[in-house]
Amino acid sequence: MLQPDRQDYIAAAEVRNVCRRAGVQVGTIDALLAQLCIRHKLTLLTTDNDFFFAAKHCPLEVWSP
């Protein structure tokens, strides 16, 4: 189980801002999930295309077949 801390929330806001500047809308919770994956070096398994678009602008790893 992962529990975000204050720094995760700050970094998630930065992920969201970077994506927004690139024209990619990322929700608050999605940005936090992305940040937790980035911090813990996890690959995200998802069917949500928003994460694939976000991964082009941040170090998020998204699994794809």
All heavy atoms as TSV, in Angstrom:
chain	resi	resn	atom	element	x	y	z
A	1	MET	N	N	0.847	-1.168	0.000
A	1	MET	CA	C	0.000	0.000	0.000
A	1	MET	C	C	0.900	1.240	0.000
A	1	MET	O	O	1.853	1.321	0.769
A	1	MET	CB	C	-0.887	0.002	1.247
A	1	MET	CG	C	-1.859	1.124	1.254
A	1	MET	SD	S	-3.104	0.928	2.518
A	1	MET	CE	C	-2.596	2.194	3.639
A	2	LEU	N	N	0.574	2.178	-0.857
A	2	LEU	CA	C	1.325	3.428	-0.933
A	2	LEU	C	C	0.488	4.559	-0.358
A	2	LEU	O	O	-0.701	4.660	-0.641
A	2	LEU	CB	C	1.660	3.763	-2.382
A	2	LEU	CG	C	2.517	2.756	-3.135
A	2	LEU	CD1	C	2.682	3.188	-4.580
A	2	LEU	CD2	C	3.859	2.600	-2.467
A	3	GLN	N	N	1.129	5.382	0.435
A	3	GLN	CA	C	0.451	6.529	1.008
A	3	GLN	C	C	1.205	7.791	0.588
A	3	GLN	O	O	2.387	7.937	0.899
A	3	GLN	CB	C	0.405	6.425	2.527
A	3	GLN	CG	C	-0.379	7.543	3.157
A	3	GLN	CD	C	-0.570	7.324	4.645
A	3	GLN	OE1	O	-0.164	6.307	5.195
A	3	GLN	NE2	N	-1.190	8.279	5.289
A	4	PRO	N	N	0.540	8.692	-0.135
A	4	PRO	CA	C	1.229	9.912	-0.568
A	4	PRO	C	C	1.549	10.815	0.612
A	4	PRO	O	O	0.804	10.878	1.596
A	4	PRO	CB	C	0.232	10.574	-1.513
A	4	PRO	CG	C	-1.092	9.987	-1.183
A	4	PRO	CD	C	-0.841	8.636	-0.594
A	5	ASP	N	N	2.677	11.497	0.497
A	5	ASP	CA	C	3.018	12.491	1.511
A	5	ASP	C	C	2.910	13.883	0.886
A	5	ASP	O	O	2.529	14.033	-0.271
A	5	ASP	CB	C	4.407	12.223	2.104
A	5	ASP	CG	C	5.527	12.274	1.086
A	5	ASP	OD1	O	5.341	12.831	-0.020
A	5	ASP	OD2	O	6.619	11.766	1.399
A	6	ARG	N	N	3.259	14.879	1.646
A	6	ARG	CA	C	3.144	16.269	1.189
A	6	ARG	C	C	3.910	16.507	-0.108
A	6	ARG	O	O	3.428	17.167	-1.021
A	6	ARG	CB	C	3.646	17.203	2.294
A	6	ARG	CG	C	3.568	18.676	1.987
A	6	ARG	CD	C	3.879	19.469	3.253
A	6	ARG	NE	N	4.255	20.828	3.217
A	6	ARG	CZ	C	3.815	21.819	2.478
A	6	ARG	NH1	N	2.941	21.588	1.558
A	6	ARG	NH2	N	4.228	23.049	2.605
A	7	GLN	N	N	5.119	15.956	-0.210
A	7	GLN	CA	C	5.937	16.140	-1.393
A	7	GLN	C	C	5.294	15.505	-2.626
A	7	GLN	O	O	5.413	16.025	-3.732
A	7	GLN	CB	C	7.348	15.575	-1.171
A	7	GLN	CG	C	8.311	15.906	-2.281
A	7	GLN	CD	C	8.454	17.408	-2.518
A	7	GLN	OE1	O	8.492	18.196	-1.585
A	7	GLN	NE2	N	8.515	17.803	-3.776
A	8	ASP	N	N	4.595	14.402	-2.434
A	8	ASP	CA	C	3.895	13.772	-3.560
A	8	ASP	C	C	2.807	14.685	-4.107
A	8	ASP	O	O	2.621	14.777	-5.323
A	8	ASP	CB	C	3.276	12.433	-3.147
A	8	ASP	CG	C	4.317	11.357	-2.932
A	8	ASP	OD1	O	5.264	11.266	-3.740
A	8	ASP	OD2	O	4.181	10.597	-1.953
A	9	TYR	N	N	2.086	15.347	-3.228
A	9	TYR	CA	C	1.032	16.261	-3.672
A	9	TYR	C	C	1.633	17.452	-4.430
A	9	TYR	O	O	1.089	17.881	-5.448
A	9	TYR	CB	C	0.203	16.762	-2.485
A	9	TYR	CG	C	-0.711	15.698	-1.929
A	9	TYR	CD1	C	-0.398	15.021	-0.759
A	9	TYR	CD2	C	-1.898	15.369	-2.580
A	9	TYR	CE1	C	-1.235	14.047	-0.240
A	9	TYR	CE2	C	-2.738	14.395	-2.074
A	9	TYR	CZ	C	-2.403	13.734	-0.906
A	9	TYR	OH	O	-3.231	12.765	-0.408
A	10	ILE	N	N	2.748	17.941	-3.948
A	10	ILE	CA	C	3.422	19.058	-4.626
A	10	ILE	C	C	3.921	18.615	-5.997
A	10	ILE	O	O	3.737	19.306	-7.000
A	10	ILE	CB	C	4.573	19.602	-3.747
A	10	ILE	CG1	C	4.002	20.249	-2.487
A	10	ILE	CG2	C	5.444	20.577	-4.530
A	10	ILE	CD1	C	5.032	20.552	-1.421
A	11	ALA	N	N	4.551	17.449	-6.054
A	11	ALA	CA	C	5.075	16.934	-7.325
A	11	ALA	C	C	3.937	16.597	-8.288
A	11	ALA	O	O	4.069	16.785	-9.497
A	11	ALA	CB	C	5.951	15.713	-7.074
A	12	ALA	N	N	2.808	16.116	-7.774
A	12	ALA	CA	C	1.646	15.818	-8.619
A	12	ALA	C	C	1.109	17.093	-9.259
A	12	ALA	O	O	0.710	17.089	-10.434
A	12	ALA	CB	C	0.560	15.126	-7.809
A	13	ALA	N	N	1.119	18.180	-8.515
A	13	ALA	CA	C	0.686	19.465	-9.070
A	13	ALA	C	C	1.628	19.884	-10.200
A	13	ALA	O	O	1.174	20.416	-11.220
A	13	ALA	CB	C	0.646	20.530	-7.980
A	14	GLU	N	N	2.906	19.616	-10.041
A	14	GLU	CA	C	3.868	19.944	-11.099
A	14	GLU	C	C	3.639	19.063	-12.332
A	14	GLU	O	O	3.701	19.554	-13.461
A	14	GLU	CB	C	5.303	19.789	-10.586
A	14	GLU	CG	C	6.349	20.156	-11.599
A	14	GLU	CD	C	6.282	21.603	-12.064
A	14	GLU	OE1	O	5.797	22.466	-11.307
A	14	GLU	OE2	O	6.714	21.871	-13.195
A	15	VAL	N	N	3.369	17.788	-12.124
A	15	VAL	CA	C	3.051	16.891	-13.241
A	15	VAL	C	C	1.833	17.430	-13.990
A	15	VAL	O	O	1.826	17.518	-15.219
A	15	VAL	CB	C	2.780	15.452	-12.748
A	15	VAL	CG1	C	2.123	14.607	-13.835
A	15	VAL	CG2	C	4.065	14.793	-12.272
A	16	ARG	N	N	0.829	17.809	-13.248
A	16	ARG	CA	C	-0.393	18.340	-13.852
A	16	ARG	C	C	-0.119	19.633	-14.624
A	16	ARG	O	O	-0.623	19.828	-15.727
A	16	ARG	CB	C	-1.435	18.578	-12.758
A	16	ARG	CG	C	-2.794	18.868	-13.292
A	16	ARG	CD	C	-3.832	18.770	-12.197
A	16	ARG	NE	N	-5.128	18.939	-12.802
A	16	ARG	CZ	C	-6.109	19.638	-12.285
A	16	ARG	NH1	N	-5.950	20.216	-11.105
A	16	ARG	NH2	N	-7.247	19.762	-12.891
A	17	ASN	N	N	0.691	20.509	-14.057
A	17	ASN	CA	C	1.015	21.776	-14.717
A	17	ASN	C	C	1.827	21.562	-15.989
A	17	ASN	O	O	1.576	22.211	-17.001
A	17	ASN	CB	C	1.772	22.704	-13.759
A	17	ASN	CG	C	0.884	23.222	-12.652
A	17	ASN	OD1	O	-0.331	23.236	-12.768
A	17	ASN	ND2	N	1.503	23.626	-11.562
A	18	VAL	N	N	2.800	20.661	-15.938
A	18	VAL	CA	C	3.616	20.365	-17.122
A	18	VAL	C	C	2.727	19.817	-18.237
A	18	VAL	O	O	2.840	20.231	-19.395
A	18	VAL	CB	C	4.744	19.362	-16.769
A	18	VAL	CG1	C	5.368	18.764	-18.010
A	18	VAL	CG2	C	5.788	20.038	-15.908
A	19	CYS	N	N	1.846	18.914	-17.879
A	19	CYS	CA	C	0.943	18.342	-18.881
A	19	CYS	C	C	-0.005	19.399	-19.432
A	19	CYS	O	O	-0.240	19.457	-20.642
A	19	CYS	CB	C	0.155	17.182	-18.277
A	19	CYS	SG	S	1.170	15.713	-17.962
A	20	ARG	N	N	-0.523	20.228	-18.571
A	20	ARG	CA	C	-1.459	21.265	-19.019
A	20	ARG	C	C	-0.782	22.223	-19.993
A	20	ARG	O	O	-1.365	22.612	-21.000
A	20	ARG	CB	C	-2.020	22.038	-17.829
A	20	ARG	CG	C	-3.033	23.105	-18.277
A	20	ARG	CD	C	-3.641	23.830	-17.126
A	20	ARG	NE	N	-4.477	22.900	-16.386
A	20	ARG	CZ	C	-4.896	23.101	-15.151
A	20	ARG	NH1	N	-4.552	24.197	-14.512
A	20	ARG	NH2	N	-5.655	22.226	-14.544
A	21	ARG	N	N	0.469	22.618	-19.698
A	21	ARG	CA	C	1.208	23.496	-20.612
A	21	ARG	C	C	1.419	22.842	-21.971
A	21	ARG	O	O	1.531	23.521	-22.986
A	21	ARG	CB	C	2.550	23.900	-20.003
A	21	ARG	CG	C	2.423	24.976	-18.942
A	21	ARG	CD	C	3.772	25.552	-18.573
A	21	ARG	NE	N	4.648	24.611	-17.898
A	21	ARG	CZ	C	4.707	24.426	-16.592
A	21	ARG	NH1	N	3.936	25.136	-15.786
A	21	ARG	NH2	N	5.536	23.551	-16.074
A	22	ALA	N	N	1.467	21.506	-21.991
A	22	ALA	CA	C	1.642	20.767	-23.243
A	22	ALA	C	C	0.303	20.461	-23.922
A	22	ALA	O	O	0.272	19.806	-24.950
A	22	ALA	CB	C	2.402	19.470	-22.976
A	23	GLY	N	N	-0.790	20.916	-23.308
A	23	GLY	CA	C	-2.100	20.709	-23.899
A	23	GLY	C	C	-2.787	19.414	-23.500
A	23	GLY	O	O	-3.778	19.024	-24.104
A	24	VAL	N	N	-2.265	18.751	-22.474
A	24	VAL	CA	C	-2.833	17.491	-22.003
A	24	VAL	C	C	-3.531	17.731	-20.670
A	24	VAL	O	O	-2.900	18.185	-19.720
A	24	VAL	CB	C	-1.736	16.412	-21.838
A	24	VAL	CG1	C	-2.322	15.129	-21.289
A	24	VAL	CG2	C	-1.018	16.177	-23.151
A	25	GLN	N	N	-4.813	17.444	-20.624
A	25	GLN	CA	C	-5.572	17.606	-19.380
A	25	GLN	C	C	-5.425	16.346	-18.531
A	25	GLN	O	O	-5.734	15.249	-18.994
A	25	GLN	CB	C	-7.051	17.855	-19.684
A	25	GLN	CG	C	-7.323	19.174	-20.338
A	25	GLN	CD	C	-7.081	20.360	-19.394
A	25	GLN	OE1	O	-7.043	20.222	-18.171
A	25	GLN	NE2	N	-6.919	21.519	-19.978
A	26	VAL	N	N	-4.950	16.508	-17.311
A	26	VAL	CA	C	-4.793	15.396	-16.374
A	26	VAL	C	C	-5.533	15.769	-15.099
A	26	VAL	O	O	-5.326	16.854	-14.555
A	26	VAL	CB	C	-3.296	15.133	-16.066
A	26	VAL	CG1	C	-3.145	14.032	-15.035
A	26	VAL	CG2	C	-2.546	14.779	-17.330
A	27	GLY	N	N	-6.382	14.883	-14.641
A	27	GLY	CA	C	-7.119	15.127	-13.407
A	27	GLY	C	C	-6.214	15.099	-12.187
A	27	GLY	O	O	-5.092	14.562	-12.241
A	28	THR	N	N	-6.693	15.647	-11.106
A	28	THR	CA	C	-5.909	15.737	-9.870
A	28	THR	C	C	-5.513	14.353	-9.356
A	28	THR	O	O	-4.348	14.120	-9.019
A	28	THR	CB	C	-6.706	16.493	-8.794
A	28	THR	OG1	O	-7.042	17.781	-9.303
A	28	THR	CG2	C	-5.913	16.637	-7.513
A	29	ILE	N	N	-6.460	13.440	-9.285
A	29	ILE	CA	C	-6.167	12.099	-8.775
A	29	ILE	C	C	-5.254	11.351	-9.748
A	29	ILE	O	O	-4.338	10.640	-9.326
A	29	ILE	CB	C	-7.464	11.308	-8.525
A	29	ILE	CG1	C	-8.332	12.018	-7.486
A	29	ILE	CG2	C	-7.156	9.883	-8.084
A	29	ILE	CD1	C	-7.665	12.259	-6.149
A	30	ASP	N	N	-5.478	11.518	-11.047
A	30	ASP	CA	C	-4.606	10.886	-12.038
A	30	ASP	C	C	-3.174	11.388	-11.899
A	30	ASP	O	O	-2.225	10.608	-12.003
A	30	ASP	CB	C	-5.108	11.149	-13.455
A	30	ASP	CG	C	-6.377	10.375	-13.779
A	30	ASP	OD1	O	-6.769	9.497	-12.978
A	30	ASP	OD2	O	-6.977	10.654	-14.835
A	31	ALA	N	N	-3.010	12.671	-11.670
A	31	ALA	CA	C	-1.667	13.233	-11.482
A	31	ALA	C	C	-1.008	12.659	-10.234
A	31	ALA	O	O	0.196	12.367	-10.234
A	31	ALA	CB	C	-1.733	14.753	-11.408
A	32	LEU	N	N	-1.783	12.475	-9.185
A	32	LEU	CA	C	-1.242	11.897	-7.956
A	32	LEU	C	C	-0.844	10.437	-8.175
A	32	LEU	O	O	0.216	9.998	-7.725
A	32	LEU	CB	C	-2.239	12.020	-6.811
A	32	LEU	CG	C	-1.772	11.537	-5.447
A	32	LEU	CD1	C	-0.512	12.278	-5.005
A	32	LEU	CD2	C	-2.879	11.714	-4.424
A	33	LEU	N	N	-1.681	9.672	-8.881
A	33	LEU	CA	C	-1.327	8.283	-9.197
A	33	LEU	C	C	-0.055	8.226	-10.041
A	33	LEU	O	O	0.823	7.394	-9.799
A	33	LEU	CB	C	-2.478	7.607	-9.942
A	33	LEU	CG	C	-3.710	7.286	-9.126
A	33	LEU	CD1	C	-4.835	6.818	-10.041
A	33	LEU	CD2	C	-3.405	6.241	-8.076
A	34	ALA	N	N	0.033	9.106	-11.027
A	34	ALA	CA	C	1.228	9.163	-11.862
A	34	ALA	C	C	2.454	9.479	-11.013
A	34	ALA	O	O	3.509	8.839	-11.164
A	34	ALA	CB	C	1.057	10.206	-12.958
A	35	GLN	N	N	2.344	10.438	-10.128
A	35	GLN	CA	C	3.471	10.829	-9.276
A	35	GLN	C	C	3.912	9.680	-8.373
A	35	GLN	O	O	5.102	9.445	-8.194
A	35	GLN	CB	C	3.122	12.056	-8.439
A	35	GLN	CG	C	4.130	12.396	-7.367
A	35	GLN	CD	C	5.561	12.542	-7.874
A	35	GLN	OE1	O	5.774	12.966	-9.008
A	35	GLN	NE2	N	6.528	12.188	-7.058
A	36	LEU	N	N	2.970	8.943	-7.824
A	36	LEU	CA	C	3.335	7.811	-6.974
A	36	LEU	C	C	4.081	6.753	-7.778
A	36	LEU	O	O	5.042	6.157	-7.293
A	36	LEU	CB	C	2.094	7.217	-6.305
A	36	LEU	CG	C	1.495	8.065	-5.195
A	36	LEU	CD1	C	0.146	7.499	-4.762
A	36	LEU	CD2	C	2.437	8.153	-4.006
A	37	CYS	N	N	3.652	6.519	-9.005
A	37	CYS	CA	C	4.357	5.569	-9.872
A	37	CYS	C	C	5.763	6.065	-10.200
A	37	CYS	O	O	6.715	5.284	-10.192
A	37	CYS	CB	C	3.565	5.331	-11.155
A	37	CYS	SG	S	2.067	4.369	-10.906
A	38	ILE	N	N	5.879	7.353	-10.475
A	38	ILE	CA	C	7.192	7.932	-10.782
A	38	ILE	C	C	8.114	7.799	-9.573
A	38	ILE	O	O	9.256	7.344	-9.690
A	38	ILE	CB	C	7.051	9.409	-11.204
A	38	ILE	CG1	C	6.327	9.516	-12.553
A	38	ILE	CG2	C	8.412	10.091	-11.266
A	38	ILE	CD1	C	5.847	10.913	-12.890
A	39	ARG	N	N	7.616	8.186	-8.426
A	39	ARG	CA	C	8.453	8.178	-7.206
A	39	ARG	C	C	8.935	6.781	-6.842
A	39	ARG	O	O	10.091	6.586	-6.455
A	39	ARG	CB	C	7.648	8.756	-6.046
A	39	ARG	CG	C	8.375	8.682	-4.719
A	39	ARG	CD	C	7.528	9.247	-3.618
A	39	ARG	NE	N	8.135	9.006	-2.328
A	39	ARG	CZ	C	7.487	9.091	-1.189
A	39	ARG	NH1	N	6.212	9.424	-1.173
A	39	ARG	NH2	N	8.091	8.856	-0.066
A	40	HIS	N	N	8.056	5.795	-6.978
A	40	HIS	CA	C	8.391	4.436	-6.561
A	40	HIS	C	C	8.876	3.558	-7.716
A	40	HIS	O	O	8.998	2.343	-7.557
A	40	HIS	CB	C	7.184	3.803	-5.866
A	40	HIS	CG	C	6.825	4.486	-4.585
A	40	HIS	ND1	N	7.533	4.295	-3.417
A	40	HIS	CD2	C	5.862	5.385	-4.295
A	40	HIS	CE1	C	7.006	5.037	-2.456
A	40	HIS	NE2	N	5.988	5.711	-2.964
A	41	LYS	N	N	9.114	4.208	-8.881
A	41	LYS	CA	C	9.634	3.498	-10.059
A	41	LYS	C	C	8.749	2.311	-10.434
A	41	LYS	O	O	9.228	1.192	-10.662
A	41	LYS	CB	C	11.075	3.070	-9.836
A	41	LYS	CG	C	12.024	4.241	-9.656
A	41	LYS	CD	C	13.437	3.765	-9.397
A	41	LYS	CE	C	14.418	4.893	-9.287
A	41	LYS	NZ	N	14.221	5.839	-8.248
A	42	LEU	N	N	7.446	2.581	-10.512
A	42	LEU	CA	C	6.462	1.565	-10.874
A	42	LEU	C	C	5.961	1.814	-12.290
A	42	LEU	O	O	5.910	2.953	-12.741
A	42	LEU	CB	C	5.267	1.616	-9.909
A	42	LEU	CG	C	5.600	1.385	-8.438
A	42	LEU	CD1	C	4.370	1.650	-7.581
A	42	LEU	CD2	C	6.098	-0.024	-8.231
A	43	THR	N	N	5.591	0.752	-12.962
A	43	THR	CA	C	4.975	0.864	-14.278
A	43	THR	C	C	3.469	0.804	-14.086
A	43	THR	O	O	2.956	-0.105	-13.433
A	43	THR	CB	C	5.442	-0.277	-15.195
A	43	THR	OG1	O	6.862	-0.202	-15.327
A	43	THR	CG2	C	4.801	-0.173	-16.560
A	44	LEU	N	N	2.766	1.767	-14.652
A	44	LEU	CA	C	1.325	1.860	-14.504
A	44	LEU	C	C	0.634	0.998	-15.551
A	44	LEU	O	O	0.923	1.091	-16.741
A	44	LEU	CB	C	0.880	3.319	-14.649
A	44	LEU	CG	C	-0.596	3.608	-14.448
A	44	LEU	CD1	C	-1.030	3.287	-13.029
A	44	LEU	CD2	C	-0.883	5.059	-14.777
A	45	LEU	N	N	-0.275	0.146	-15.112
A	45	LEU	CA	C	-1.092	-0.674	-16.001
A	45	LEU	C	C	-2.479	-0.052	-16.029
A	45	LEU	O	O	-3.153	0.010	-14.998
A	45	LEU	CB	C	-1.155	-2.112	-15.487
A	45	LEU	CG	C	-2.068	-3.076	-16.236
A	45	LEU	CD1	C	-1.609	-3.215	-17.680
A	45	LEU	CD2	C	-2.091	-4.417	-15.543
A	46	THR	N	N	-2.888	0.447	-17.190
A	46	THR	CA	C	-4.147	1.165	-17.286
A	46	THR	C	C	-4.725	1.069	-18.688
A	46	THR	O	O	-3.993	0.791	-19.642
A	46	THR	CB	C	-3.964	2.650	-16.903
A	46	THR	OG1	O	-5.230	3.305	-16.934
A	46	THR	CG2	C	-2.999	3.352	-17.834
A	47	THR	N	N	-6.022	1.329	-18.787
A	47	THR	CA	C	-6.662	1.463	-20.093
A	47	THR	C	C	-7.050	2.912	-20.350
A	47	THR	O	O	-7.638	3.223	-21.374
A	47	THR	CB	C	-7.925	0.584	-20.182
A	47	THR	OG1	O	-8.838	0.968	-19.157
A	47	THR	CG2	C	-7.576	-0.889	-20.050
A	48	ASP	N	N	-6.708	3.791	-19.428
A	48	ASP	CA	C	-7.024	5.215	-19.529
A	48	ASP	C	C	-5.975	5.905	-20.410
A	48	ASP	O	O	-4.812	6.012	-20.034
A	48	ASP	CB	C	-7.046	5.834	-18.128
A	48	ASP	CG	C	-7.515	7.273	-18.111
A	48	ASP	OD1	O	-7.491	7.924	-19.178
A	48	ASP	OD2	O	-7.900	7.744	-17.032
A	49	ASN	N	N	-6.400	6.362	-21.572
A	49	ASN	CA	C	-5.473	6.988	-22.517
A	49	ASN	C	C	-4.839	8.265	-21.998
A	49	ASN	O	O	-3.782	8.668	-22.481
A	49	ASN	CB	C	-6.170	7.269	-23.848
A	49	ASN	CG	C	-6.370	6.012	-24.652
A	49	ASN	OD1	O	-5.614	5.056	-24.513
A	49	ASN	ND2	N	-7.380	5.999	-25.486
A	50	ASP	N	N	-5.444	8.916	-21.004
A	50	ASP	CA	C	-4.870	10.139	-20.449
A	50	ASP	C	C	-3.454	9.894	-19.926
A	50	ASP	O	O	-2.583	10.747	-20.052
A	50	ASP	CB	C	-5.743	10.695	-19.322
A	50	ASP	CG	C	-7.068	11.231	-19.823
A	50	ASP	OD1	O	-7.193	11.465	-21.052
A	50	ASP	OD2	O	-7.973	11.415	-18.997
A	51	PHE	N	N	-3.214	8.731	-19.354
A	51	PHE	CA	C	-1.889	8.421	-18.823
A	51	PHE	C	C	-0.865	8.254	-19.943
A	51	PHE	O	O	0.292	8.625	-19.788
A	51	PHE	CB	C	-1.932	7.170	-17.943
A	51	PHE	CG	C	-2.624	7.387	-16.634
A	51	PHE	CD1	C	-3.883	6.853	-16.398
A	51	PHE	CD2	C	-2.033	8.127	-15.620
A	51	PHE	CE1	C	-4.525	7.044	-15.194
A	51	PHE	CE2	C	-2.659	8.330	-14.405
A	51	PHE	CZ	C	-3.907	7.785	-14.193
A	52	PHE	N	N	-1.286	7.705	-21.082
A	52	PHE	CA	C	-0.371	7.559	-22.213
A	52	PHE	C	C	0.058	8.934	-22.732
A	52	PHE	O	O	1.217	9.147	-23.061
A	52	PHE	CB	C	-1.020	6.751	-23.342
A	52	PHE	CG	C	-1.194	5.302	-23.010
A	52	PHE	CD1	C	-2.421	4.824	-22.582
A	52	PHE	CD2	C	-0.129	4.424	-23.109
A	52	PHE	CE1	C	-2.583	3.481	-22.267
A	52	PHE	CE2	C	-0.284	3.076	-22.804
A	52	PHE	CZ	C	-1.514	2.604	-22.371
A	53	PHE	N	N	-0.893	9.867	-22.781
A	53	PHE	CA	C	-0.574	11.220	-23.225
A	53	PHE	C	C	0.316	11.931	-22.202
A	53	PHE	O	O	1.259	12.628	-22.564
A	53	PHE	CB	C	-1.842	12.035	-23.464
A	53	PHE	CG	C	-2.709	11.492	-24.565
A	53	PHE	CD1	C	-4.056	11.268	-24.353
A	53	PHE	CD2	C	-2.182	11.194	-25.809
A	53	PHE	CE1	C	-4.863	10.766	-25.360
A	53	PHE	CE2	C	-2.972	10.692	-26.829
A	53	PHE	CZ	C	-4.320	10.470	-26.605
A	54	ALA	N	N	0.018	11.754	-20.921
A	54	ALA	CA	C	0.813	12.383	-19.865
A	54	ALA	C	C	2.242	11.858	-19.856
A	54	ALA	O	O	3.190	12.606	-19.612
A	54	ALA	CB	C	0.154	12.160	-18.505
A	55	ALA	N	N	2.407	10.564	-20.142
A	55	ALA	CA	C	3.739	9.945	-20.099
A	55	ALA	C	C	4.689	10.540	-21.132
A	55	ALA	O	O	5.901	10.414	-20.993
A	55	ALA	CB	C	3.617	8.440	-20.310
A	56	LYS	N	N	4.147	11.209	-22.136
A	56	LYS	CA	C	5.001	11.862	-23.130
A	56	LYS	C	C	5.663	13.119	-22.572
A	56	LYS	O	O	6.607	13.638	-23.156
A	56	LYS	CB	C	4.182	12.220	-24.368
A	56	LYS	CG	C	3.665	11.010	-25.106
A	56	LYS	CD	C	2.809	11.418	-26.277
A	56	LYS	CE	C	2.251	10.185	-26.971
A	56	LYS	NZ	N	1.363	10.527	-28.080
A	57	HIS	N	N	5.167	13.601	-21.417
A	57	HIS	CA	C	5.645	14.869	-20.869
A	57	HIS	C	C	6.229	14.744	-19.461
A	57	HIS	O	O	6.643	15.746	-18.882
A	57	HIS	CB	C	4.499	15.883	-20.861
A	57	HIS	CG	C	3.862	16.026	-22.211
A	57	HIS	ND1	N	4.482	16.688	-23.250
A	57	HIS	CD2	C	2.699	15.556	-22.694
A	57	HIS	CE1	C	3.710	16.640	-24.318
A	57	HIS	NE2	N	2.621	15.946	-24.018
A	58	CYS	N	N	6.241	13.544	-18.921
A	58	CYS	CA	C	6.822	13.307	-17.590
A	58	CYS	C	C	7.416	11.904	-17.573
A	58	CYS	O	O	7.139	11.110	-18.473
A	58	CYS	CB	C	5.773	13.518	-16.497
A	58	CYS	SG	S	4.418	12.332	-16.521
A	59	PRO	N	N	8.214	11.569	-16.579
A	59	PRO	CA	C	8.897	10.264	-16.561
A	59	PRO	C	C	8.019	9.086	-16.153
A	59	PRO	O	O	8.502	8.084	-15.633
A	59	PRO	CB	C	10.037	10.494	-15.576
A	59	PRO	CG	C	9.573	11.571	-14.683
A	59	PRO	CD	C	8.692	12.452	-15.518
A	60	LEU	N	N	6.734	9.159	-16.401
A	60	LEU	CA	C	5.806	8.078	-16.076
A	60	LEU	C	C	5.981	6.922	-17.060
A	60	LEU	O	O	6.039	7.151	-18.265
A	60	LEU	CB	C	4.366	8.593	-16.135
A	60	LEU	CG	C	3.259	7.566	-15.951
A	60	LEU	CD1	C	3.320	6.955	-14.557
A	60	LEU	CD2	C	1.903	8.201	-16.206
A	61	GLU	N	N	6.060	5.721	-16.532
A	61	GLU	CA	C	6.117	4.525	-17.382
A	61	GLU	C	C	4.748	3.878	-17.387
A	61	GLU	O	O	4.210	3.545	-16.339
A	61	GLU	CB	C	7.147	3.516	-16.854
A	61	GLU	CG	C	8.573	3.949	-17.072
A	61	GLU	CD	C	9.545	2.851	-16.719
A	61	GLU	OE1	O	9.271	1.687	-17.055
A	61	GLU	OE2	O	10.556	3.180	-16.091
A	62	VAL	N	N	4.186	3.710	-18.596
A	62	VAL	CA	C	2.874	3.097	-18.747
A	62	VAL	C	C	3.074	1.808	-19.534
A	62	VAL	O	O	3.710	1.805	-20.582
A	62	VAL	CB	C	1.892	4.032	-19.479
A	62	VAL	CG1	C	0.527	3.379	-19.616
A	62	VAL	CG2	C	1.771	5.357	-18.741
A	63	TRP	N	N	2.531	0.715	-19.027
A	63	TRP	CA	C	2.679	-0.580	-19.681
A	63	TRP	C	C	1.845	-0.613	-20.949
A	63	TRP	O	O	0.697	-0.175	-20.961
A	63	TRP	CB	C	2.236	-1.698	-18.759
A	63	TRP	CG	C	2.480	-3.063	-19.327
A	63	TRP	CD1	C	3.634	-3.773	-19.265
A	63	TRP	CD2	C	1.557	-3.860	-20.065
A	63	TRP	NE1	N	3.478	-4.962	-19.908
A	63	TRP	CE2	C	2.208	-5.045	-20.420
A	63	TRP	CE3	C	0.241	-3.680	-20.471
A	63	TRP	CZ2	C	1.610	-6.054	-21.155
A	63	TRP	CZ3	C	-0.368	-4.677	-21.208
A	63	TRP	CH2	C	0.313	-5.854	-21.537
A	64	SER	N	N	2.426	-1.117	-22.006
A	64	SER	CA	C	1.671	-1.337	-23.234
A	64	SER	C	C	2.124	-2.656	-23.841
A	64	SER	O	O	3.311	-2.993	-23.772
A	64	SER	CB	C	1.872	-0.190	-24.215
A	64	SER	OG	O	3.213	-0.098	-24.603
A	65	PRO	N	N	1.187	-3.409	-24.406
A	65	PRO	CA	C	1.537	-4.722	-24.961
A	65	PRO	C	C	2.380	-4.595	-26.222
A	65	PRO	O	O	2.421	-3.613	-26.872
A	65	PRO	CB	C	0.188	-5.352	-25.282
A	65	PRO	CG	C	-0.772	-4.217	-25.343
A	65	PRO	CD	C	-0.195	-3.116	-24.532
